[in-house]
Amino acid sequence: MQPASLSTLQQRLQHQFSDASLLQRALTHRSFSADHNERLEFLGDSVLSLAVSSLLFRRMRDLPEGELSRVRALLVKQDSLHQIAVRLQLPPVLRLGEGEAKSGGKLRPSILADALEAIIGAVYLDAGYECAEQLVHRLFEGVELSPRLQEAAKDAKTALQEWLQGRKMNLPQYRVVSTTGAAHNQVFHVECEVVELQRVERGSGASRRAAEQAAASAMLVQLKAKNV
């Protein structure tokens, strides 16, 4: 990796590494070298969670623990980290093996999200928790912590349950109607029924929970569209 690329990335991160090899390792996928970023990713995941927790604790003072946890989960999920990684222009500086690079690995959300967590872990090792926390807070400073974010943080089953309870209706019923695929790669198909409204919607997923969430989401979309 060219020193100029590392230097430019450090400017975007607003952190100058004392040990530049940490940053280089954070950008190295296991397909490229045995000295890859997975251990740094493990460390960065914990630092990220704590730093985001402190951010939410300070800025969302009226939220109870359960809602804080849901908002945190929304902020640190793969999609959110992928967007930040793209904004930091990580794809060009990632180090991937030839096969992984040819298959589009530099744009793969999971690889970019992992690299971002590894960078956070690298900053923690390089300069301590305070600097890593400041980096995380900078990365999320453009995120509007508003009631809309709180609503988005609710999973579909919780949101559907609250929607029904607000109208004094019973909870929805979920049932697995079928499973397809090989044993190691099953897909669950679930129905979500709101008995009082005589409505049934279906969802599919790699687990029963994921399929229930998909079915609940489909039900919510229909109920809101029809303004029940």
C-alpha positions as CSV (number, residue, x, y, z in Angstrom):
1,M,0.0,0.0,0.0
2,Q,1.3,3.4,-0.9
3,P,2.3,5.6,2.0
4,A,0.3,8.5,0.4
5,S,-2.9,6.4,0.6
6,L,-2.3,5.7,4.3
7,S,-1.6,9.4,4.9
8,T,-4.7,10.5,3.1
9,L,-6.9,8.0,5.0
10,Q,-5.4,9.2,8.3
11,Q,-6.4,12.7,7.4
12,R,-10.0,11.6,6.8
13,L,-9.9,9.7,10.1
14,Q,-8.4,12.8,11.9
15,H,-6.0,10.4,13.6
16,Q,-2.2,10.1,12.9
17,F,-1.0,6.6,13.8
18,S,2.2,6.3,15.8
19,D,2.3,2.7,14.5
20,A,1.2,2.8,10.9
21,S,1.4,-1.0,10.7
22,L,-1.7,-1.2,12.8
23,L,-3.7,0.7,10.1
24,Q,-2.2,-1.4,7.4
25,R,-3.3,-4.6,9.2
26,A,-6.8,-3.1,9.8
27,L,-7.1,-2.8,6.0
28,T,-5.9,-6.4,5.3
29,H,-8.4,-9.1,4.6
30,R,-7.7,-12.7,5.4
31,S,-7.5,-13.5,1.7
32,F,-4.5,-11.3,1.4
33,S,-2.3,-12.3,4.3
34,A,-2.1,-14.3,7.5
35,D,-1.5,-11.0,9.2
36,H,-5.1,-9.9,8.7
37,N,-7.6,-7.7,10.4
38,E,-9.9,-10.2,12.2
39,R,-8.5,-9.8,15.7
40,L,-8.6,-6.0,15.3
41,E,-12.2,-6.3,14.1
42,F,-13.0,-8.3,17.3
43,L,-11.5,-5.6,19.5
44,G,-13.0,-2.7,17.5
45,D,-16.5,-4.2,17.7
46,S,-16.4,-3.9,21.5
47,V,-14.9,-0.4,21.4
48,L,-17.5,0.7,18.9
49,S,-20.4,-0.6,21.1
50,L,-19.1,1.2,24.2
51,A,-18.4,4.4,22.3
52,V,-21.9,4.5,20.7
53,S,-23.4,3.6,24.0
54,S,-21.8,6.7,25.6
55,L,-22.9,8.9,22.7
56,L,-26.5,7.8,23.0
57,F,-26.4,8.1,26.8
58,R,-25.4,11.7,26.5
59,R,-27.6,12.8,23.6
60,M,-30.8,10.8,24.2
61,R,-31.3,11.4,27.9
62,D,-35.0,10.5,28.1
63,L,-34.8,7.1,26.5
64,P,-35.1,4.0,28.7
65,E,-32.5,1.2,28.4
66,G,-34.5,-1.0,26.0
67,E,-34.9,1.8,23.4
68,L,-31.3,2.8,23.8
69,S,-30.3,-0.8,23.0
70,R,-32.4,-0.8,19.9
71,V,-31.0,2.5,18.6
72,R,-27.5,1.3,19.3
73,A,-28.2,-1.9,17.4
74,L,-29.4,0.2,14.4
75,L,-26.3,2.4,14.4
76,V,-23.7,-0.4,14.7
77,K,-25.3,-2.9,12.2
78,Q,-23.5,-3.8,9.0
79,D,-25.5,-1.4,6.7
80,S,-24.7,1.6,8.8
81,L,-21.0,0.7,9.1
82,H,-20.8,0.0,5.3
83,Q,-22.1,3.5,4.6
84,I,-19.5,5.1,6.8
85,A,-16.7,3.0,5.3
86,V,-17.8,4.2,1.8
87,R,-17.8,7.8,3.0
88,L,-14.2,7.3,4.3
89,Q,-13.3,5.9,0.9
90,L,-12.0,2.6,2.2
91,P,-12.6,0.4,-0.9
92,P,-9.5,1.7,-2.8
93,V,-7.2,1.1,0.2
94,L,-8.3,-2.4,1.2
95,R,-5.8,-5.2,0.8
96,L,-7.6,-8.3,-0.6
97,G,-6.4,-11.5,-2.2
98,E,-6.6,-11.6,-6.0
99,G,-9.7,-13.9,-6.1
100,E,-11.6,-11.9,-3.5
101,A,-10.8,-8.6,-5.3
102,K,-11.9,-10.0,-8.7
103,S,-15.2,-11.1,-7.1
104,G,-16.0,-7.6,-6.0
105,G,-14.8,-7.9,-2.4
106,K,-13.7,-4.3,-2.1
107,L,-17.4,-3.3,-2.4
108,R,-18.8,-6.0,-0.3
109,P,-20.7,-4.5,2.7
110,S,-19.5,-7.1,5.2
111,I,-15.8,-6.7,4.3
112,L,-16.1,-2.9,4.5
113,A,-18.0,-3.0,7.8
114,D,-15.4,-5.4,9.2
115,A,-12.5,-3.1,8.1
116,L,-14.1,-0.1,9.7
117,E,-14.4,-2.0,13.0
118,A,-10.7,-3.1,12.6
119,I,-9.7,0.5,12.2
120,I,-11.5,1.5,15.4
121,G,-9.6,-1.4,17.1
122,A,-6.3,-0.2,15.6
123,V,-6.9,3.4,16.9
124,Y,-7.6,1.9,20.4
125,L,-4.3,0.0,20.4
126,D,-2.4,3.0,18.9
127,A,-3.7,5.7,21.2
128,G,-6.1,4.4,23.8
129,Y,-9.8,4.4,24.4
130,E,-10.4,8.1,24.5
131,C,-9.0,8.6,21.0
132,A,-11.0,5.7,19.7
133,E,-14.1,7.0,21.3
134,Q,-13.6,10.4,19.8
135,L,-13.1,8.8,16.4
136,V,-16.4,6.9,16.7
137,H,-18.2,10.1,17.8
138,R,-16.8,11.9,14.7
139,L,-18.0,9.0,12.5
140,F,-21.5,9.3,13.8
141,E,-21.7,13.1,14.2
142,G,-23.8,13.5,11.0
143,V,-26.5,11.0,12.3
144,E,-29.6,12.8,13.5
145,L,-30.6,11.2,16.8
146,S,-34.3,12.0,16.6
147,P,-37.7,10.3,17.3
148,R,-37.6,9.0,13.7
149,L,-34.4,7.1,14.5
150,Q,-36.1,5.6,17.6
151,E,-39.0,4.4,15.4
152,A,-36.6,2.9,12.8
153,A,-34.8,1.1,15.6
154,K,-37.8,-0.9,16.5
155,D,-37.9,-4.4,14.9
156,A,-40.9,-5.2,12.8
157,K,-42.5,-7.6,15.4
158,T,-42.2,-4.9,18.1
159,A,-43.6,-2.2,15.9
160,L,-46.5,-4.4,14.8
161,Q,-47.3,-5.4,18.4
162,E,-47.3,-1.7,19.4
163,W,-49.5,-0.8,16.4
164,L,-52.1,-3.4,17.4
165,Q,-52.0,-2.6,21.1
166,G,-52.5,1.0,20.3
167,R,-55.8,0.0,18.7
168,K,-56.7,-2.4,21.5
169,M,-56.3,-5.5,19.3
170,N,-54.8,-8.9,20.3
171,L,-51.2,-9.8,19.4
172,P,-50.6,-11.3,16.0
173,Q,-50.1,-15.1,15.5
174,Y,-47.1,-16.5,13.8
175,R,-46.8,-20.0,12.4
176,V,-44.3,-21.8,10.1
177,V,-46.0,-23.0,7.0
178,S,-43.0,-24.7,5.3
179,T,-39.3,-24.9,5.1
180,T,-37.3,-25.3,1.9
181,G,-33.7,-25.9,0.9
182,A,-31.0,-28.3,2.2
183,A,-30.5,-28.8,5.9
184,H,-27.5,-26.5,6.0
185,N,-29.2,-23.8,4.0
186,Q,-32.9,-23.8,5.0
187,V,-35.4,-21.1,4.3
188,F,-38.3,-20.7,6.6
189,H,-41.7,-19.5,5.4
190,V,-43.9,-18.0,8.1
191,E,-47.5,-16.6,8.2
192,C,-48.4,-13.6,10.4
193,E,-52.1,-13.4,11.1
194,V,-54.1,-10.6,12.7
195,V,-57.3,-12.5,13.5
196,E,-59.6,-9.4,14.2
197,L,-58.8,-8.0,10.8
198,Q,-58.8,-11.3,9.0
199,R,-55.5,-10.5,7.4
200,V,-52.6,-12.9,6.8
201,E,-49.2,-11.9,5.4
202,R,-46.2,-14.1,4.7
203,G,-42.4,-13.7,5.1
204,S,-39.3,-15.8,4.5
205,G,-35.9,-16.0,6.0
206,A,-32.9,-18.1,6.9
207,S,-34.2,-18.6,10.4
208,R,-37.7,-18.7,12.0
209,R,-37.0,-15.4,13.7
210,A,-36.0,-13.7,10.4
211,A,-39.0,-15.1,8.6
212,E,-41.3,-13.8,11.4
213,Q,-39.7,-10.4,11.2
214,A,-40.3,-10.4,7.4
215,A,-43.9,-11.4,7.8
216,A,-44.5,-8.7,10.5
217,S,-42.9,-6.1,8.2
218,A,-45.2,-7.2,5.3
219,M,-48.2,-6.9,7.7
220,L,-47.3,-3.5,8.9
221,V,-46.9,-2.2,5.3
222,Q,-50.4,-3.5,4.4
223,L,-52.1,-2.1,7.5
224,K,-50.5,1.3,7.1
225,A,-51.2,1.4,3.4
226,K,-54.9,0.7,4.0
227,N,-54.9,3.1,7.0
228,V,-56.7,0.5,9.1
